[in-house]
Amino acid sequence: FLRATAIMLDFAAQMKAKYGYKPILYYTNGYQTYIMDGVYPDRLVSGFHSKNELALMLQQRNKGKITDLKVDKEIAGRHYQQQAITNICEKFNKNHRRGLIVMATGTGKTRVSIALVEILARNGWVKNVLFLADRTSLVSQAKKNFAKLLPNMSVCELSGGGEKDFN
C-alpha cells in the first residue's frame, strides 16, 4: 500500500511537470476509496467527485493562508470570542478541514460565527455559508444579526416550510 502511494506521488509529480499542476488522485484497496488532493491529508470518500467539483478543488489550492486575522470588535469584541476565532483560523491554516467551537449559553456563539464568516470571506475562503440551528426562532434571530452586522452580504432564511425569505 505504501509502495502504491509512492508510485502515485511520482505519477503526480510527472503530471505536474508536464501540465503545470498536480492532479487530484484517488486510490483504493478494493473496499474503500481515498482521495489525495494535495491540500489536506488523504481521506476516505464515498464516491468520485464531478468534473465541476474537481475544478473547484483545484481552484481552492490557490486560496492561500488566512493572513488577515483582524476580528471586527463591533461584531465579536470579547477577548475569549477573539481568541476562539483566531484559534480556529490557525487550525484552518494548518490544513485542517474542520473545527469546533464550544461555548456556553449567552457567550456570543452567533457573533463569533458572524465574525468568523467575515474573516473567511475577506480572505477569499468562503462565498456561501450555511448557518444551522435547532429552532426556527434561533434561525430568525441569527438571520437578523447576520444582516445587521454584515450588511454587504446577502442573507436568506430557509424556514421549515421550505419558503425562502431573502434580506
Secondary structure, DSSP 4 states (H G I P E B T S, - for coil): -HHHHHHHHHHHHHHHHHHSSPPPEEEE-SS-EEEE-SSSPPEEESSPPPHHHHHHHHHHGGG---------TTTS-SHHHHHHHHHHHHHHHTT-S-------TTS-HHHHHHHHHHHHHHTTS-S------SSHHHHHHHHHHHHHH-TTS--EEE-TTS-EEE-
